[in-house]
Amino acid sequence: MRGAAVACGLVLAAAAPCAGQTHLVIVSGLGGDPQYTEAFYQWGAALADAASKLGVPDTNIFFLAENPERDRRIAGAPTREEVARVLSRLEGKVQGQRSALWIVLIGHGSDRGEPRLSLPGPDLSARELGQMLERFSGARVAVINTASASGGFLPVLSRSGRVVVTATRSGFEQNQTLFPKFFSEAFSGTGADLDKDGRISLLEAFVYARESVRRYYEADQRLLTEHAMLDDDGDGAGTDQPSESEGDGVLAARMFLDAGVLPEAMVADAELAALLARKDSLEARIAELRSVRGAMAQGEYEKRLEELLVELALVDRAIRERGGRDR
Amino acid sequence: MRKATGFAGMVVALGLTAAAPGALASQSRLDSAWQFLARGRYGDAEDAFRREMERGSREAARGLVLTLREVGRYPEAASVARRAELWLLLGRVLLDQGRTDQADSAFRQALNQGRADSLQAELQLAVLELERGNHAVAMGLFDRFVDFYNRGLARTSEDLAAVAAAARFLGRSDPQLFKDALRVYDEAIAADSGNTAAWLELGEMFLEKFNGTDARATFEALLRRNPRQPGALYGLARVARFEGSREAEGLVRRSLEVNPNLARARALLAEILLDRGSLDDARVEAGRALSVNPREVDALAVLGAVLLFSGDETGLEALERQVTALYPRDARFYARLAEIAARSRRYDRAVALASKGVQLDPQAWRAYAVLGINQLRLGQMAEGRANLERAFAGDPYDPWTKNTLDLLDVLDRYSVRDAGRFRLAADSSEAELLYLYLADLAIEAYDSLRARYGADLPVPVRVELYSRHADFSVRTVGLVGLGALGASFGPVIAMDGPSARPAGEFHWASTFWHELAHSFHLRLSEYRVPRWFTEGLAVYEERRARPGWGANVTPDFLLAFKEGRLRRVGELDRGFVEPEYPEQVLHSYYQASLICELLAAKHGPEVFRRMLGGFRAGKSTEVVLREVAGTDLAGLQREFEQYVRTRFGLALSSISAGGGADRPARSPAEAIAVAASRPGDFLAQLAAGKVLWDRGEKGRAEGYLLRARELFPQYGGKDSPYWYLARLYRERGELERAASELGRLTELDASHYEAWLELAAIKETLGDLRGAISALEQALYVYPFEAHVHVKLAELAARAGDWGRAIRERRAVVALGPTDMAEAEYQLARAYFEAGEVEAARRAVLRALERAPSFREAQELLLAIRAARREDGSG
């Protein structure tokens, strides 16, 4: 998924890699039943594995789950205190726009006036999590609450510069969610790279999980009982149809688990850097053209689009021929 | 919803004042007489009233008239009423016999006497004005009752009921007044819960406003007091009809046992008989009703339907003239006749008849509804909607109208596309996909059936595929809950789309073929084809279209045959509308299809055209069979039985009830023991095979399954031995054998979705590319919404160099709206490019790259397309 402004993608004219550090906190909450405990663990573990494979340093991954002894990747029990401790440790490490914090909550939720995630011991409320996150006010933060009845987290946590994803649109959707399964799968599978740029943005993962959930219910001839929402413009009102180009979705389209770092050799190659700059320029022009599509005749639009796409294809080919990679 | 109040405190008010001991004794005897009447002891009531009448009691005379009237002895009742100068009652008894002029005089006499019942007489006179077509005069008279009520002049229960009735008539112009009528009926019943007429009218009003629940409660409340009350039994029979219950006939016959001259009940019985296809019986019953009351509208409508269905147009025209003379501005006859005509699929006549109705009475809301619904069935969408809008404005209580208007809003969002002679409508979200298959299928089916029947259908044939079964149900019967999969109205076919039901539950393509066959049958018979014949023939046509299409034989069908539970040929229509056991509808479809097979085998398939021609001429099944097939119903029955015995001989002998094989085994050991003791029992062998399969003892299961297959080789159900054996052989790696089992299974049951997928996979492994492609093609006719099936078929087609099919399948993937649309468009572009459709390839790859500009494979394809276009000079 492309970000319209390509803030931290590949505008890399001989510059230092702009990718920062991603820190990932996964909380697989209280299962209450062996079947759920196992599912929450599996989904969390799959996401941790995927992040690791995408280049997130293991030291940046904090996986909290029940029965920590079962898996050395588990950093601790999924208690409210442990969540607070982990986030406290990250203070100072996550700051500014070059680093990002992803918090993924998996489990059972509830909302009896105050939205909560069910944890061993005291539950974690949206308000408490919000307080824990205040220390990261200048950083890029994404909270992905994949639990049932998670919709109430969105308005509480929404603020400028923060992505909030919930698996349900309200606290009334209380059935166990499938969103976390497919959200994990988005990073470990092959189908979520919708723009074929070799990277999975948070927006792409959201779209992939949302659509996978919908298809699952359709195939099962059941009514959809979870409607995932995303907010990243800070207005507290999420949408189920975020867009990379405007409103909710713009920020999520620019958040990636992977670092997006180019090899040093590529950065040092001036010709390659020029090609990459050309590529970015073409991509920006394509995005611009798409934004005015409605005002153009179809034939004219296709003609101009084709010209740009052909040029981009040739540039990408040249990048590959120089031993580089287009992404 | 309202609940009818009970009869608490129901004591007939007789104005007991201080009286002499003799008078008190007389009053006591009268009380008893009234109690007899109230409880349906009509003989006792008559005796008691007569004795008191001889003592000079006018009240007893009134009781006697009511008693005689309730049991239908109208002439006697009139005579007593006349002698006792009970003019209002006399008028009502005369109305029961349709003698309106004399009734009019009696009501005027009652009015002139200025007695307590003058308000009721005035109401009756207003009703007579309405029947004469003097609507303005009648409405003016009804209006006065509102004043009477507001001025407190309606004090008795009878007067209040008269006010309620007036409000009910005024509701023609202002539907809100039905609520007032309801309230005043409540007051009337509160004033005297023994006012039977008020209860009956209230129940009627509920029925008129399609409120079966409250109508039932009202009539049942009356029947708790008097289980023989003929009006209440008749009312409850109508409720049963409204609810689609089979109780109706029993109830109406009970009503007629008490009052054999209750003309409305007689008319209802006639209509029930008519719906059963017993035209002669219906004519007799309608005649009986009309001999009592020549003005009985429902009986006239049934008689009209009998004339219509027998092709007696001259008789029908004469009847229409007669009815118009009786009711110059009354649409009821036409609305009722149109409804009956539509139930027999005479939609064109229903439209014509309902049109006459609304011309006679512009406030005939029911006639507008019937008109609109049937216009929609004929594909006259704009006209139908306009008339339904009119109907709804005048009567917002009609759920049929309301549901259908809501459905039209849904249809507005459907995508409509023309394909050959067809106009296809489907939910926009799936139309693109369905058109890929439906358009070709529709054209193939049309050409095949056209060749068969030597006729064309009027164009366009409108096909509506509903994504929600409830919408299809409303389209077909106005209400939700219909069990069918499809319906043909002739020029319009409505059916469940494949998304309306779970995958594998039905075969949408064969359903379409079936419905299109109906359209030809309706056309060729001019809508006179009997239900059994068109259903049987349509299933037969399905079977001709592809192996495994159409209903197939089941163990329970053979058991029903052996036990004599199938309908006889002569009453097979009833198997569809009045099943005697739940499965009889499905059995009747299959039975009818076998009869058609038998007819085709014996007389050649051209027999069907001749039979349809016979029905078009208004001939009965019996006559058509005699003329065309040289047999009669009894003869055909014998031939059918022989045919089944010959065709399913071994299977028939292997199916039996009892012995434990027809119920789930309590344990695997029991199933095996039963199978061992009954080696010739199909169900026992299958049960043992299944139970061992479920326990993972597949090797042991094989013997039982093979034996079951041998006993009943025609069985292709979801749990047929073929299915288990195929999977067993596949697991063993015996792919040829597995493919053989699946091939035989799908030839018997093409709706077995999993079997098709399994067969395709095996065929592919065996290197039989064409076989794999063919199996997947058939799977799509069952369920076309699984992207992976389309992807697989596209890949197989590409490997076979079948680029046309590959393109269609890649288009299908795009139409399914996958999350990874860039990939889907790219694959489509590749297929186009390979097929040499460079321009289409260019557009598709641009769509892919528009979503994913850095999509490397798509970029390379774009460059290749560009080079190709340069080469041929188009780029």
Contacts between the chains, C-beta under 8 A, distances in Angstrom:
chain1	res1	chain2	res2	distance
A	2	B	853	7.7
A	191	B	819	6.4
A	191	B	820	5.3
A	192	B	819	7.6
A	192	B	820	8.0
A	193	B	820	7.9
A	194	B	819	6.8
A	194	B	820	5.9
A	194	B	821	7.4
A	194	B	822	6.3
A	194	B	851	7.0
A	194	B	852	6.8
A	195	B	822	6.8
A	195	B	851	6.4
A	195	B	852	4.1
A	195	B	853	7.4
A	195	B	854	7.0
A	195	B	855	7.4
A	196	B	822	5.8
A	196	B	823	7.7
A	196	B	852	3.9
A	196	B	854	6.0
A	196	B	855	3.6
A	196	B	856	7.1
A	196	B	858	7.4
A	197	B	852	7.2
A	197	B	854	4.9
A	198	B	854	7.9
A	207	B	819	6.5
A	208	B	819	5.6
A	211	B	819	4.2
A	212	B	819	7.1
A	218	B	785	7.7
A	219	B	503	7.6
A	219	B	785	7.9
A	219	B	786	7.6
A	221	B	502	4.7
A	221	B	503	7.9
A	279	B	854	7.9
A	282	B	853	7.7
A	283	B	853	5.8
A	283	B	854	7.4
A	286	B	850	7.9
A	286	B	853	5.1
A	290	B	850	6.6
A	302	B	843	7.2
A	302	B	846	5.9
A	305	B	846	5.9
A	305	B	849	7.9
A	305	B	850	6.3
A	306	B	842	7.5
A	306	B	846	5.9
A	306	B	862	7.5
A	309	B	846	6.8
A	309	B	849	4.7
A	309	B	850	7.9
A	309	B	853	6.3
A	309	B	859	7.3
A	309	B	862	6.0
A	310	B	862	6.3
A	310	B	863	6.8
A	310	B	866	6.1
A	312	B	853	5.7
A	312	B	854	7.3
A	312	B	859	7.1
A	313	B	849	8.0
A	313	B	859	3.5
A	313	B	860	7.2
A	313	B	862	5.7
A	313	B	863	5.4
A	314	B	863	7.4
A	316	B	854	6.3
A	316	B	856	6.7
A	316	B	859	5.9
A	317	B	859	7.3
A	317	B	860	7.8
A	317	B	863	7.7
A	320	B	856	7.9
A	326	B	854	5.7
A	326	B	856	6.9
A	327	B	854	6.4
